[in-house]
Amino acid sequence: MDKTSKIYIAGHHGMVGSAIWRQLEKQGYRNLVGKTSKELDLRDQQAVKSFFEEEKPRVVIDAAARVGGILANSTYPYQFLMDNLQIQNNLIDSSLAFGTQKFIFLGSSCIYPKLAPQPLKEEYLLTGSLEPTNDAYALAKIAGVKTCEAIRKQFNKDYVSLMPTNLYGIHDNFDLQTSHVLPAMIRKFHDAKLNGHSTVELWGSGTPLREFLYVEDMAASVIFALQNELPEHLYNVGTGSDLSIKELAEIIQKIVGHKGEVIWDATKPDGTPRKLMDVSKMHELGWKHQVDLEEGIARTYAWFLENQAYFKEVKI
């Protein structure tokens, strides 16, 4: 890919999009385009078409989405379904209409059935029922994957979908109402430490197994997809290893320095029992993650400490 090619990163201010932007700049890409949600509402079909007609990007990286944890997904299923459908449909359709040569669609491991065999392989898509606590988001992302696959088949376009495992890192969302489990734990343990090492209450039993990928590794996988023509339409992106939520809490508690008690509220939902990605296809092509979990959490907490004064509560 020519480093003067125009690359539009949708969601460039988010955790994933900003990581992709930083890495592209480091590698010498200079023709990067990004618009804030105030500058361009991706749910507005006509606004997106006008933007593409003017800019005509050669590459589009779709890192824009409404995201959140179990609480947010369960409380606002309509917004998670409709907003994500509108965002991705507008981006994909305008990319096709205005000659975008390469489209990289980012999704989530939640697209796979709740009780699919582990580790999750790409071919397990649509073979069973989804996890009900985030099925609205998952359905939207499945639609995006299938739309990119259809364009690839019908128009022979280089449209590819990358499905990351649970992501975390700098520029994460630490709002307790809308965040994912790892940043929420960082926030809870930090606040409790400041409150005299008070008790921390965590959702569920602590037994579900989860896999976590540092956001800079995710960005590296996107650049890998950008610089190579991948032979298939769908790829898992992760570490290939997991741990229990309880083990995760113990690591975060240690890194944060919280000395108080941890109570697990088993009346709250656990979500999917296990979500481990089979990442053998990406490994075979030459991509592999570089940052281990403890190092990534330590980097994330250091960033949290430096930037906590600027955090704002997220409202939907």
Short mmCIF file of the C-alpha atoms (twelve columns), coordinates in Angstrom:
data_MODEL
# 
_entry.id   MODEL 
# 
loop_
_atom_site.group_PDB 
_atom_site.id 
_atom_site.type_symbol 
_atom_site.label_atom_id 
_atom_site.label_alt_id 
_atom_site.label_comp_id 
_atom_site.label_asym_id 
_atom_site.label_seq_id 
_atom_site.Cartn_x 
_atom_site.Cartn_y 
_atom_site.Cartn_z 
_atom_site.pdbx_PDB_model_num 
ATOM 1   C CA . MET A 1   0.000   0.000   0.000  1 
ATOM 2   C CA . ASP A 2   1.406   3.365   -1.099 1 
ATOM 3   C CA . LYS A 3   2.024   5.514   1.984  1 
ATOM 4   C CA . THR A 4   0.509   8.522   0.210  1 
ATOM 5   C CA . SER A 5   -2.793  6.685   -0.297 1 
ATOM 6   C CA . LYS A 6   -5.765  8.312   1.404  1 
ATOM 7   C CA . ILE A 7   -6.863  6.235   4.390  1 
ATOM 8   C CA . TYR A 8   -10.077 7.073   6.232  1 
ATOM 9   C CA . ILE A 9   -10.235 5.784   9.804  1 
ATOM 10  C CA . ALA A 10  -13.823 5.815   11.056 1 
ATOM 11  C CA . GLY A 11  -13.799 6.178   14.833 1 
ATOM 12  C CA . HIS A 12  -10.278 7.627   14.939 1 
ATOM 13  C CA . HIS A 13  -10.801 9.171   18.386 1 
ATOM 14  C CA . GLY A 14  -11.794 5.855   19.985 1 
ATOM 15  C CA . MET A 15  -9.470  3.435   21.717 1 
ATOM 16  C CA . VAL A 16  -8.936  1.237   18.656 1 
ATOM 17  C CA . GLY A 17  -9.102  3.938   16.004 1 
ATOM 18  C CA . SER A 18  -6.607  6.191   17.772 1 
ATOM 19  C CA . ALA A 19  -4.178  3.267   18.165 1 
ATOM 20  C CA . ILE A 20  -4.437  2.524   14.442 1 
ATOM 21  C CA . TRP A 21  -3.855  6.209   13.626 1 
ATOM 22  C CA . ARG A 22  -0.746  6.370   15.841 1 
ATOM 23  C CA . GLN A 23  0.783   3.267   14.311 1 
ATOM 24  C CA . LEU A 24  0.074   4.383   10.754 1 
ATOM 25  C CA . GLU A 25  1.763   7.714   11.445 1 
ATOM 26  C CA . LYS A 26  4.782   5.931   12.947 1 
ATOM 27  C CA . GLN A 27  5.083   3.859   9.777  1 
ATOM 28  C CA . GLY A 28  5.078   6.941   7.560  1 
ATOM 29  C CA . TYR A 29  1.482   7.089   6.330  1 
ATOM 30  C CA . ARG A 30  0.641   10.766  5.940  1 
ATOM 31  C CA . ASN A 31  -2.655  10.961  4.074  1 
ATOM 32  C CA . LEU A 32  -4.905  10.010  6.992  1 
ATOM 33  C CA . VAL A 33  -8.475  11.264  7.287  1 
ATOM 34  C CA . GLY A 34  -10.607 11.311  10.429 1 
ATOM 35  C CA . LYS A 35  -13.844 13.013  11.415 1 
ATOM 36  C CA . THR A 36  -15.330 13.398  14.875 1 
ATOM 37  C CA . SER A 37  -18.950 12.413  15.460 1 
ATOM 38  C CA . LYS A 38  -19.842 16.109  15.558 1 
ATOM 39  C CA . GLU A 39  -18.195 16.677  12.185 1 
ATOM 40  C CA . LEU A 40  -19.742 13.584  10.593 1 
ATOM 41  C CA . ASP A 41  -22.640 11.590  12.020 1 
ATOM 42  C CA . LEU A 42  -22.026 8.127   10.575 1 
ATOM 43  C CA . ARG A 43  -25.671 7.229   11.181 1 
ATOM 44  C CA . ASP A 44  -26.674 9.890   8.619  1 
ATOM 45  C CA . GLN A 45  -26.668 8.179   5.222  1 
ATOM 46  C CA . GLN A 46  -26.637 11.355  3.131  1 
ATOM 47  C CA . ALA A 47  -23.884 12.950  5.198  1 
ATOM 48  C CA . VAL A 48  -21.710 9.867   4.778  1 
ATOM 49  C CA . LYS A 49  -22.341 9.760   1.024  1 
ATOM 50  C CA . SER A 50  -21.396 13.427  0.686  1 
ATOM 51  C CA . PHE A 51  -18.209 12.839  2.660  1 
ATOM 52  C CA . PHE A 52  -17.182 9.907   0.435  1 
ATOM 53  C CA . GLU A 53  -18.056 11.794  -2.739 1 
ATOM 54  C CA . GLU A 54  -15.682 14.576  -1.676 1 
ATOM 55  C CA . GLU A 55  -12.839 12.550  -0.111 1 
ATOM 56  C CA . LYS A 56  -12.903 9.290   -2.138 1 
ATOM 57  C CA . PRO A 57  -10.606 7.380   0.250  1 
ATOM 58  C CA . ARG A 58  -8.625  4.494   -1.191 1 
ATOM 59  C CA . VAL A 59  -8.803  2.615   2.109  1 
ATOM 60  C CA . VAL A 60  -11.476 2.620   4.840  1 
ATOM 61  C CA . ILE A 61  -10.867 1.189   8.304  1 
ATOM 62  C CA . ASP A 62  -14.131 0.850   10.215 1 
ATOM 63  C CA . ALA A 63  -13.279 1.212   13.897 1 
ATOM 64  C CA . ALA A 64  -16.482 3.139   14.623 1 
ATOM 65  C CA . ALA A 65  -19.157 1.493   16.758 1 
ATOM 66  C CA . ARG A 66  -21.355 1.893   19.789 1 
ATOM 67  C CA . VAL A 67  -19.714 -0.387  22.346 1 
ATOM 68  C CA . GLY A 68  -20.173 -1.264  26.011 1 
ATOM 69  C CA . GLY A 69  -20.244 -4.011  28.600 1 
ATOM 70  C CA . ILE A 70  -23.048 -6.294  29.798 1 
ATOM 71  C CA . LEU A 71  -24.933 -3.504  31.588 1 
ATOM 72  C CA . ALA A 72  -24.940 -1.137  28.622 1 
ATOM 73  C CA . ASN A 73  -25.812 -3.874  26.109 1 
ATOM 74  C CA . SER A 74  -28.652 -5.194  28.265 1 
ATOM 75  C CA . THR A 75  -30.082 -1.732  28.972 1 
ATOM 76  C CA . TYR A 76  -29.925 -0.260  25.468 1 
ATOM 77  C CA . PRO A 77  -30.354 -3.132  22.961 1 
ATOM 78  C CA . TYR A 78  -32.130 -0.946  20.388 1 
ATOM 79  C CA . GLN A 79  -29.329 1.623   20.266 1 
ATOM 80  C CA . PHE A 80  -26.679 -1.092  20.079 1 
ATOM 81  C CA . LEU A 81  -28.458 -2.774  17.172 1 
ATOM 82  C CA . MET A 82  -29.664 0.221   15.189 1 
ATOM 83  C CA . ASP A 83  -26.697 2.572   15.653 1 
ATOM 84  C CA . ASN A 84  -24.198 -0.094  14.645 1 
ATOM 85  C CA . LEU A 85  -26.240 -1.204  11.649 1 
ATOM 86  C CA . GLN A 86  -26.555 2.381   10.423 1 
ATOM 87  C CA . ILE A 87  -22.865 3.176   10.953 1 
ATOM 88  C CA . GLN A 88  -21.487 0.132   9.166  1 
ATOM 89  C CA . ASN A 89  -24.095 0.043   6.382  1 
ATOM 90  C CA . ASN A 90  -23.433 3.667   5.481  1 
ATOM 91  C CA . LEU A 91  -19.670 3.168   5.491  1 
ATOM 92  C CA . ILE A 92  -19.712 -0.069  3.501  1 
ATOM 93  C CA . ASP A 93  -22.245 1.103   0.926  1 
ATOM 94  C CA . SER A 94  -20.485 4.426   0.320  1 
ATOM 95  C CA . SER A 95  -17.126 2.666   0.081  1 
ATOM 96  C CA . LEU A 96  -18.513 0.441   -2.653 1 
ATOM 97  C CA . ALA A 97  -20.240 3.315   -4.445 1 
ATOM 98  C CA . PHE A 98  -17.225 5.642   -4.481 1 
ATOM 99  C CA . GLY A 99  -14.468 3.216   -5.368 1 
ATOM 100 C CA . THR A 100 -12.772 2.390   -2.082 1 
ATOM 101 C CA . GLN A 101 -10.256 -0.330  -2.929 1 
ATOM 102 C CA . LYS A 102 -9.794  -1.831  0.538  1 
ATOM 103 C CA . PHE A 103 -12.223 -1.982  3.471  1 
ATOM 104 C CA . ILE A 104 -11.268 -3.383  6.888  1 
ATOM 105 C CA . PHE A 105 -14.274 -4.091  9.101  1 
ATOM 106 C CA . LEU A 106 -13.697 -4.542  12.831 1 
ATOM 107 C CA . GLY A 107 -16.093 -6.610  14.901 1 
ATOM 108 C CA . SER A 108 -15.990 -8.680  18.063 1 
ATOM 109 C CA . SER A 109 -15.724 -12.261 19.281 1 
ATOM 110 C CA . CYS A 110 -19.329 -11.970 20.495 1 
ATOM 111 C CA . ILE A 111 -20.479 -12.762 16.942 1 
ATOM 112 C CA . TYR A 112 -19.951 -16.457 17.703 1 
ATOM 113 C CA . PRO A 113 -22.580 -18.696 19.340 1 
ATOM 114 C CA . LYS A 114 -22.688 -18.689 23.137 1 
ATOM 115 C CA . LEU A 115 -22.005 -22.410 23.417 1 
ATOM 116 C CA . ALA A 116 -19.755 -22.868 20.405 1 
ATOM 117 C CA . PRO A 117 -16.814 -25.288 20.790 1 
ATOM 118 C CA . GLN A 118 -13.635 -23.733 22.163 1 
ATOM 119 C CA . PRO A 119 -11.447 -22.235 20.878 1 
ATOM 120 C CA . LEU A 120 -13.702 -20.280 18.529 1 
ATOM 121 C CA . LYS A 121 -13.020 -20.875 14.860 1 
ATOM 122 C CA . GLU A 122 -14.171 -18.582 12.071 1 
ATOM 123 C CA . GLU A 123 -16.359 -21.328 10.606 1 
ATOM 124 C CA . TYR A 124 -18.485 -21.440 13.792 1 
ATOM 125 C CA . LEU A 125 -20.255 -18.237 12.757 1 
ATOM 126 C CA . LEU A 126 -24.059 -18.698 12.612 1 
ATOM 127 C CA . THR A 127 -23.994 -22.269 13.935 1 
ATOM 128 C CA . GLY A 128 -25.915 -21.587 17.165 1 
ATOM 129 C CA . SER A 129 -27.660 -19.109 19.468 1 
ATOM 130 C CA . LEU A 130 -25.934 -15.925 20.625 1 
ATOM 131 C CA . GLU A 131 -25.257 -14.783 24.185 1 
ATOM 132 C CA . PRO A 132 -28.483 -12.892 25.100 1 
ATOM 133 C CA . THR A 133 -26.743 -10.158 27.098 1 
ATOM 134 C CA . ASN A 134 -25.099 -8.738  23.951 1 
ATOM 135 C CA . ASP A 135 -27.012 -10.280 21.055 1 
ATOM 136 C CA . ALA A 136 -28.081 -6.896  19.632 1 
ATOM 137 C CA . TYR A 137 -24.486 -5.785  19.159 1 
ATOM 138 C CA . ALA A 138 -23.497 -9.220  17.876 1 
ATOM 139 C CA . LEU A 139 -26.289 -9.262  15.284 1 
ATOM 140 C CA . ALA A 140 -25.173 -5.913  13.920 1 
ATOM 141 C CA . LYS A 141 -21.576 -7.070  13.625 1 
ATOM 142 C CA . ILE A 142 -22.628 -10.340 11.966 1 
ATOM 143 C CA . ALA A 143 -24.507 -8.294  9.386  1 
ATOM 144 C CA . GLY A 144 -21.337 -6.293  8.727  1 
ATOM 145 C CA . VAL A 145 -19.261 -9.446  8.263  1 
ATOM 146 C CA . LYS A 146 -21.771 -10.924 5.830  1 
ATOM 147 C CA . THR A 147 -22.089 -7.649  3.906  1 
ATOM 148 C CA . CYS A 148 -18.317 -7.450  3.414  1 
ATOM 149 C CA . GLU A 149 -18.279 -11.107 2.377  1 
ATOM 150 C CA . ALA A 150 -21.041 -10.458 -0.164 1 
ATOM 151 C CA . ILE A 151 -19.147 -7.524  -1.702 1 
ATOM 152 C CA . ARG A 152 -15.996 -9.622  -1.840 1 
ATOM 153 C CA . LYS A 153 -17.840 -12.394 -3.704 1 
ATOM 154 C CA . GLN A 154 -19.973 -10.265 -5.986 1 
ATOM 155 C CA . PHE A 155 -17.583 -7.418  -6.827 1 
ATOM 156 C CA . ASN A 156 -14.183 -9.045  -6.151 1 
ATOM 157 C CA . LYS A 157 -13.263 -6.230  -3.741 1 
ATOM 158 C CA . ASP A 158 -10.620 -6.543  -1.022 1 
ATOM 159 C CA . TYR A 159 -13.034 -6.252  1.906  1 
ATOM 160 C CA . VAL A 160 -11.953 -8.143  5.019  1 
ATOM 161 C CA . SER A 161 -13.352 -8.529  8.551  1 
ATOM 162 C CA . LEU A 162 -11.188 -8.794  11.667 1 
ATOM 163 C CA . MET A 163 -12.848 -10.133 14.811 1 
ATOM 164 C CA . PRO A 164 -10.849 -9.197  17.915 1 
ATOM 165 C CA . THR A 165 -11.168 -10.765 21.312 1 
ATOM 166 C CA . ASN A 166 -11.766 -8.484  24.332 1 
ATOM 167 C CA . LEU A 167 -9.691  -5.339  23.801 1 
ATOM 168 C CA . TYR A 168 -8.237  -3.001  26.417 1 
ATOM 169 C CA . GLY A 169 -5.571  -0.344  26.683 1 
ATOM 170 C CA . ILE A 170 -4.870  3.368   26.657 1 
ATOM 171 C CA . HIS A 171 -7.837  5.585   25.739 1 
ATOM 172 C CA . ASP A 172 -10.190 2.907   27.099 1 
ATOM 173 C CA . ASN A 173 -13.597 3.751   28.595 1 
ATOM 174 C CA . PHE A 174 -13.483 3.695   32.406 1 
ATOM 175 C CA . ASP A 175 -17.092 4.765   33.002 1 
ATOM 176 C CA . LEU A 176 -18.648 2.186   35.314 1 
ATOM 177 C CA . GLN A 177 -22.034 2.319   33.563 1 
ATOM 178 C CA . THR A 178 -20.781 1.568   30.056 1 
ATOM 179 C CA . SER A 179 -17.271 0.100   30.254 1 
ATOM 180 C CA . HIS A 180 -16.073 -3.441  29.643 1 
ATOM 181 C CA . VAL A 181 -14.889 -5.695  32.429 1 
ATOM 182 C CA . LEU A 182 -11.144 -4.941  32.450 1 
ATOM 183 C CA . PRO A 183 -11.279 -1.111  32.554 1 
ATOM 184 C CA . ALA A 184 -14.231 -1.303  34.958 1 
ATOM 185 C CA . MET A 185 -12.107 -3.376  37.337 1 
ATOM 186 C CA . ILE A 186 -9.234  -0.893  37.083 1 
ATOM 187 C CA . ARG A 187 -11.621 1.931   37.979 1 
ATOM 188 C CA . LYS A 188 -13.230 0.001   40.856 1 
ATOM 189 C CA . PHE A 189 -9.964  -1.091  42.438 1 
ATOM 190 C CA . HIS A 190 -8.458  2.377   42.028 1 
ATOM 191 C CA . ASP A 191 -11.454 4.140   43.602 1 
ATOM 192 C CA . ALA A 192 -11.515 1.617   46.451 1 
ATOM 193 C CA . LYS A 193 -7.793  2.124   47.086 1 
ATOM 194 C CA . LEU A 194 -8.356  5.873   47.399 1 
ATOM 195 C CA . ASN A 195 -11.276 5.141   49.740 1 
ATOM 196 C CA . GLY A 196 -9.076  3.470   52.342 1 
ATOM 197 C CA . HIS A 197 -8.866  0.138   50.513 1 
ATOM 198 C CA . SER A 198 -12.604 -0.382  50.820 1 
ATOM 199 C CA . THR A 199 -14.409 -3.526  49.631 1 
ATOM 200 C CA . VAL A 200 -14.771 -4.036  45.889 1 
ATOM 201 C CA . GLU A 201 -17.906 -5.740  44.593 1 
ATOM 202 C CA . LEU A 202 -17.638 -7.501  41.238 1 
ATOM 203 C CA . TRP A 203 -20.347 -9.036  39.053 1 
ATOM 204 C CA . GLY A 204 -20.925 -12.758 38.684 1 
ATOM 205 C CA . SER A 205 -19.090 -15.788 39.996 1 
ATOM 206 C CA . GLY A 206 -15.635 -14.990 38.634 1 
ATOM 207 C CA . THR A 207 -15.495 -18.357 36.857 1 
ATOM 208 C CA . PRO A 208 -16.031 -17.377 33.178 1 
ATOM 209 C CA . LEU A 209 -12.895 -17.568 31.058 1 
ATOM 210 C CA . ARG A 210 -11.882 -14.605 28.937 1 
ATOM 211 C CA . GLU A 211 -9.103  -13.637 26.543 1 
ATOM 212 C CA . PHE A 212 -7.726  -10.075 26.392 1 
ATOM 213 C CA . LEU A 213 -5.708  -8.301  23.694 1 
ATOM 214 C CA . TYR A 214 -3.833  -5.030  24.172 1 
ATOM 215 C CA . VAL A 215 -5.113  -2.378  21.775 1 
ATOM 216 C CA . GLU A 216 -1.709  -1.683  20.198 1 
ATOM 217 C CA . ASP A 217 -1.559  -5.339  19.153 1 
ATOM 218 C CA . MET A 218 -5.003  -4.977  17.594 1 
ATOM 219 C CA . ALA A 219 -3.806  -1.925  15.678 1 
ATOM 220 C CA . ALA A 220 -0.834  -3.925  14.431 1 
ATOM 221 C CA . SER A 221 -3.195  -6.599  13.090 1 
ATOM 222 C CA . VAL A 222 -5.146  -3.955  11.173 1 
ATOM 223 C CA . ILE A 223 -1.954  -2.600  9.589  1 
ATOM 224 C CA . PHE A 224 -0.980  -6.175  8.738  1 
ATOM 225 C CA . ALA A 225 -4.330  -6.547  6.935  1 
ATOM 226 C CA . LEU A 226 -3.784  -3.189  5.247  1 
ATOM 227 C CA . GLN A 227 -0.366  -4.146  3.898  1 
ATOM 228 C CA . ASN A 228 -1.354  -7.641  2.753  1 
ATOM 229 C CA . GLU A 229 -4.184  -9.034  0.652  1 
ATOM 230 C CA . LEU A 230 -5.631  -11.654 2.975  1 
ATOM 231 C CA . PRO A 231 -6.997  -14.729 1.161  1 
ATOM 232 C CA . GLU A 232 -10.203 -15.109 3.218  1 
ATOM 233 C CA . HIS A 233 -12.922 -12.703 4.325  1 
ATOM 234 C CA . LEU A 234 -12.931 -13.320 8.114  1 
ATOM 235 C CA . TYR A 235 -10.115 -13.593 10.644 1 
ATOM 236 C CA . ASN A 236 -9.993  -13.891 14.420 1 
ATOM 237 C CA . VAL A 237 -7.535  -11.619 16.242 1 
ATOM 238 C CA . GLY A 238 -6.398  -12.486 19.762 1 
ATOM 239 C CA . THR A 239 -3.741  -14.073 21.916 1 
ATOM 240 C CA . GLY A 240 -4.941  -17.677 21.852 1 
ATOM 241 C CA . SER A 241 -4.888  -17.926 25.674 1 
ATOM 242 C CA . ASP A 242 -7.390  -17.043 28.397 1 
ATOM 243 C CA . LEU A 243 -7.878  -16.808 32.163 1 
ATOM 244 C CA . SER A 244 -10.792 -16.652 34.603 1 
ATOM 245 C CA . ILE A 245 -12.389 -13.341 35.527 1 
ATOM 246 C CA . LYS A 246 -11.301 -14.007 39.109 1 
ATOM 247 C CA . GLU A 247 -7.684  -14.409 37.998 1 
ATOM 248 C CA . LEU A 248 -7.999  -11.180 36.022 1 
ATOM 249 C CA . ALA A 249 -9.282  -9.386  39.112 1 
ATOM 250 C CA . GLU A 250 -6.330  -10.646 41.150 1 
ATOM 251 C CA . ILE A 251 -3.852  -9.329  38.567 1 
ATOM 252 C CA . ILE A 252 -5.532  -5.921  38.401 1 
ATOM 253 C CA . GLN A 253 -5.844  -5.687  42.184 1 
ATOM 254 C CA . LYS A 254 -2.106  -6.342  42.495 1 
ATOM 255 C CA . ILE A 255 -1.115  -3.808  39.815 1 
ATOM 256 C CA . VAL A 256 -3.411  -1.114  41.234 1 
ATOM 257 C CA . GLY A 257 -2.239  -1.807  44.791 1 
ATOM 258 C CA . HIS A 258 -5.647  -2.369  46.374 1 
ATOM 259 C CA . LYS A 259 -5.444  -4.235  49.721 1 
ATOM 260 C CA . GLY A 260 -9.148  -4.601  50.562 1 
ATOM 261 C CA . GLU A 261 -11.681 -7.396  50.257 1 
ATOM 262 C CA . VAL A 262 -13.275 -8.541  46.983 1 
ATOM 263 C CA . ILE A 263 -16.904 -9.743  47.002 1 
ATOM 264 C CA . TRP A 264 -18.462 -11.557 44.041 1 
ATOM 265 C CA . ASP A 265 -22.177 -10.916 43.444 1 
ATOM 266 C CA . ALA A 266 -23.380 -14.223 42.006 1 
ATOM 267 C CA . THR A 267 -26.864 -12.776 41.408 1 
ATOM 268 C CA . LYS A 268 -25.430 -10.780 38.503 1 
ATOM 269 C CA . PRO A 269 -24.979 -12.421 35.067 1 
ATOM 270 C CA . ASP A 270 -21.733 -14.099 34.072 1 
ATOM 271 C CA . GLY A 271 -22.263 -13.883 30.337 1 
ATOM 272 C CA . THR A 272 -20.756 -16.483 28.026 1 
ATOM 273 C CA . PRO A 273 -18.935 -19.243 29.984 1 
ATOM 274 C CA . ARG A 274 -15.839 -19.039 27.785 1 
ATOM 275 C CA . LYS A 275 -14.666 -17.042 24.779 1 
ATOM 276 C CA . LEU A 276 -11.271 -18.137 23.499 1 
ATOM 277 C CA . MET A 277 -10.328 -17.324 19.930 1 
ATOM 278 C CA . ASP A 278 -8.615  -19.702 17.544 1 
ATOM 279 C CA . VAL A 279 -6.079  -17.339 15.974 1 
ATOM 280 C CA . SER A 280 -4.215  -19.946 13.944 1 
ATOM 281 C CA . LYS A 281 -5.202  -18.395 10.603 1 
ATOM 282 C CA . MET A 282 -3.604  -15.038 11.470 1 
ATOM 283 C CA . HIS A 283 -0.558  -16.806 12.926 1 
ATOM 284 C CA . GLU A 284 -0.128  -18.773 9.713  1 
ATOM 285 C CA . LEU A 285 -0.162  -15.537 7.725  1 
ATOM 286 C CA . GLY A 286 2.513   -13.995 9.958  1 
ATOM 287 C CA . TRP A 287 0.779   -11.855 12.603 1 
ATOM 288 C CA . LYS A 288 1.100   -12.516 16.348 1 
ATOM 289 C CA . HIS A 289 0.472   -10.377 19.451 1 
ATOM 290 C CA . GLN A 290 3.478   -8.873  21.272 1 
ATOM 291 C CA . VAL A 291 2.230   -7.486  24.632 1 
ATOM 292 C CA . ASP A 292 1.425   -9.901  27.472 1 
ATOM 293 C CA . LEU A 293 -1.513  -9.279  29.786 1 
ATOM 294 C CA . GLU A 294 0.290   -8.007  32.893 1 
ATOM 295 C CA . GLU A 295 2.409   -5.593  30.868 1 
ATOM 296 C CA . GLY A 296 -0.660  -4.345  29.023 1 
ATOM 297 C CA . ILE A 297 -2.644  -3.802  32.230 1 
ATOM 298 C CA . ALA A 298 0.306   -1.961  33.806 1 
ATOM 299 C CA . ARG A 299 0.520   0.343   30.752 1 
ATOM 300 C CA . THR A 300 -3.229  0.909   30.855 1 
ATOM 301 C CA . TYR A 301 -3.270  1.759   34.565 1 
ATOM 302 C CA . ALA A 302 -0.341  4.154   34.124 1 
ATOM 303 C CA . TRP A 303 -2.279  5.927   31.373 1 
ATOM 304 C CA . PHE A 304 -5.392  5.982   33.570 1 
ATOM 305 C CA . LEU A 305 -3.442  7.698   36.364 1 
ATOM 306 C CA . GLU A 306 -2.084  10.321  33.974 1 
ATOM 307 C CA . ASN A 307 -5.453  11.087  32.385 1 
ATOM 308 C CA . GLN A 308 -8.152  10.467  34.998 1 
ATOM 309 C CA . ALA A 309 -8.829  14.189  35.460 1 
ATOM 310 C CA . TYR A 310 -10.190 14.292  31.905 1 
ATOM 311 C CA . PHE A 311 -12.592 11.362  32.105 1 
ATOM 312 C CA . LYS A 312 -16.239 12.196  31.606 1 
ATOM 313 C CA . GLU A 313 -19.232 10.027  32.402 1 
ATOM 314 C CA . VAL A 314 -20.699 8.535   29.249 1 
ATOM 315 C CA . LYS A 315 -24.434 9.016   28.782 1 
ATOM 316 C CA . ILE A 316 -26.615 7.181   26.277 1 
# 
